[in-house]
Amino acid sequence: MKQNQSIYLDNAATTQMDEQVLEAMMPYLTSYYGNPSSKHSIGWSTRMAVELARNRIATLLNVKSKSIIFTSGGTESNNMAIYTALRDFGCDHIITSKVEHHAVLHSVEHYAEQFKIGVSYVKLDKDGVADQNDFSRLLEIKTAHDKKCLVTLMHANNETGNFTEIRWISSLCKKYNAIFHCDCVQTIGHYPLNLPTEGIQMASASAHKFHGPKGVGFLYVHEDLQPSALIYGGGQERGHRAGTENVASIVGMAEALQLSYKNYSKHRELISGLKNALASNLRDAFSSIVINSCGHALYSVLSVSFPYIENIEFLLIQLNQKGICVSGGSACSGGDSSHVMKELGRAGSYETIRFSFSKYNTQDEIKSVLEAMKDLLPALISQNSNQN
């Protein structure tokens, strides 16, 4: 049951855990409590559960199980990918974009300073997607200057939902011998990705984005790459990541990913219908809005910018009072204005709401949201447009 029967449209921030996932986890929260590193029967039972989960995830992604490293989530996975690429894989330059998640942008800034290397930011098109000509130019220039590049670009933006053409990116990375890390936190668990086909060498994922538990994720690292540890201690995760494994959550993550693949077509059709209905009705009701989610975007994310609203927080509070939970952007921005919207030129005269949907939403909820927006927005737009 949803908390207080709210209409929850902030699924890009986190999703409600599937009851089947919780059911799969429960034995490892109660009966099977052994440490997976213990050399006795109680420990072996949890070790088997961890390795079975690893194999399930690897099979779904069409990769070898040894290429899956369990982490605490997307942030740790992104940090590990960037750090190990610089320390272990010989990368001495980074190419990224200014609309990446802060888990990438702040990591890039920190590790570039630590390793004393340069960073290039690829130009973006009007939708905030990497410009193909500029990306190709950057790779060619840096390679000509004997630089081995780490390319870290997200698969789909967490605020706009817009996709990067990762097969094209990966083909250029292969041509110029660059390492390609892709933040797939918004896409793994929402699309049936085949990582070798996509040409990704490292990919980050987080279970709570696809109806799994919080605090667990994984980093895929291609079998030809051998990262050393980011976190030191015991020899867990084959020496790649120390610390006793979060057994129940790992089991839950594998179950959630399996369910997402099994029900992909059905859930995509449902969620796409919700997104399209809200987008169409918002356009009809408010002709001056800007839809930031382009034609090639996540079926689960709708980013809309509204003119003449000076304080988006006030609107979000009013919506919350009506039981509607949405976001002004990334849940990880800590109250700061969106760096993504600034790059798209939507800051200042526009304020943005991100609606993000899941399999638990309904058309009746979309109707309620539209009614609330029609009730609240005209007064705010009229008041602030008159002041301007």
ABEGO torsion letter per residue (X at the ends): XBBGGBBBAAAAABBBBBAAAAAAAAAAABABABBAABBBAAAAAAAAAAAAAAAAAAAAAGBBAAABBBBAEAAAAAAAAAAAAAAAAGBABBBBBAABBAAAAAAAAAAAAAAGBBBBBBBBBAAGBBBAAAAAAAAAAAAAAGBBBBBBBBABBAAAGBBBBAAAAAAAAAAAGBBBBBBAAAABGABBBBAAAAGBABBBBBAAAAGBBBGBBBBBBBAABBBBBABBEBABGGGABBEBBBAAAAAAAAAAAAAAAAAAAAAAAAAAAAAAAAAAAAAAABAABBBABBABBBAABBBBBBBGBABAAAAAAAAAAAGBBBBAEBAAAGGBBBAAAAAAGABGABBBBBBBBBAABBAAAAAAAAAAAAAAAAAAAAAAAAAX
